[in-house]
Amino acid sequence: MQSVDEFYRLHVVKRKRLGLPVQARIYFRRLHPMIIESGPGFVGMVRAGHLPVAAAIFITDDKTMMHKDGASDPSALGLRPNDFLFFNAL
């Protein structure tokens, strides 16, 4: 659940920066047991030191991987954390 909470913190920053409504935390908390804990999905995370700077939720099956949602810390974009995240997820 910690990875979902860390993702959610970045998600809130992203949505507020874009002027979009923030999805409810309960939505992502319910994804955890249904998708992540049970196996067909995962949270990808990039850290700079101990601080999460990019995260994404992926849902998978035998042949497909879908990017559900992603977020990153705008102050860390110079590190290209999203490129690193997707390169390693794929």
C-alpha positions as CSV (number, residue, x, y, z in Angstrom):
1,M,0.0,0.0,0.0
2,Q,3.0,2.3,0.6
3,S,3.7,2.5,-3.2
4,V,0.1,3.5,-3.9
5,D,0.3,6.2,-1.2
6,E,3.6,7.5,-2.7
7,F,2.0,7.5,-6.2
8,Y,-1.0,9.3,-4.9
9,R,1.1,12.1,-3.4
10,L,2.7,12.7,-6.8
11,H,-0.8,12.4,-8.5
12,V,-2.2,15.2,-6.3
13,V,0.7,17.5,-7.2
14,K,0.3,16.7,-10.9
15,R,-3.5,17.3,-11.0
16,K,-3.3,20.5,-9.0
17,R,-0.5,21.8,-11.3
18,L,-2.7,21.1,-14.3
19,G,-5.8,22.6,-12.8
20,L,-7.6,19.2,-12.9
21,P,-9.7,17.6,-10.1
22,V,-7.9,15.1,-8.0
23,Q,-9.2,11.6,-8.2
24,A,-10.2,10.2,-4.8
25,R,-7.6,8.4,-2.7
26,I,-10.0,5.6,-2.1
27,Y,-10.0,4.8,-5.9
28,F,-6.3,4.0,-5.8
29,R,-6.5,2.3,-2.4
30,R,-9.1,-0.1,-3.9
31,L,-6.9,-0.7,-6.9
32,H,-4.2,-2.1,-4.6
33,P,-5.9,-5.3,-3.4
34,M,-7.7,-5.8,-6.7
35,I,-5.0,-5.2,-9.2
36,I,-1.6,-4.8,-7.6
37,E,-1.6,-7.2,-4.7
38,S,-3.4,-9.9,-6.6
39,G,-0.8,-9.8,-9.4
40,P,-2.1,-8.3,-12.7
41,G,-0.6,-4.9,-12.0
42,F,2.2,-3.0,-10.3
43,V,3.4,0.4,-9.3
44,G,6.6,1.5,-11.0
45,M,8.6,4.0,-8.9
46,V,11.7,6.1,-9.5
47,R,13.4,7.7,-6.5
48,A,16.1,10.4,-6.2
49,G,17.7,9.3,-3.0
50,H,14.7,8.3,-0.8
51,L,12.3,10.7,-2.4
52,P,9.8,9.4,-5.0
53,V,10.1,11.6,-8.1
54,A,8.0,9.6,-10.6
55,A,5.5,6.8,-10.4
56,A,3.0,5.0,-12.6
57,I,0.4,2.3,-12.2
58,F,0.5,-0.5,-14.8
59,I,-2.0,-3.2,-15.4
60,T,-0.8,-6.3,-17.2
61,D,-2.0,-9.6,-18.7
62,D,-0.2,-12.3,-20.7
63,K,0.3,-10.1,-23.8
64,T,-0.4,-6.5,-22.8
65,M,0.7,-3.9,-20.4
66,M,-1.5,-0.8,-19.9
67,H,-0.4,2.4,-18.3
68,K,-3.2,3.4,-16.0
69,D,-1.9,6.7,-14.7
70,G,1.4,8.3,-13.9
71,A,2.7,11.3,-12.1
72,S,6.0,13.0,-11.4
73,D,7.6,15.7,-9.3
74,P,8.0,18.8,-11.5
75,S,11.2,19.8,-9.7
76,A,12.8,16.5,-10.8
77,L,11.9,16.5,-14.5
78,G,15.5,17.5,-15.4
79,L,16.5,14.0,-14.2
80,R,14.2,12.5,-16.8
81,P,12.5,10.1,-14.3
82,N,9.6,9.3,-16.6
83,D,11.9,8.1,-19.3
84,F,13.8,5.9,-16.8
85,L,10.5,4.6,-15.4
86,F,9.0,3.6,-18.8
87,F,12.3,2.1,-20.1
88,N,12.5,-0.2,-17.0
89,A,8.8,-1.0,-17.0
90,L,8.9,-2.2,-20.6
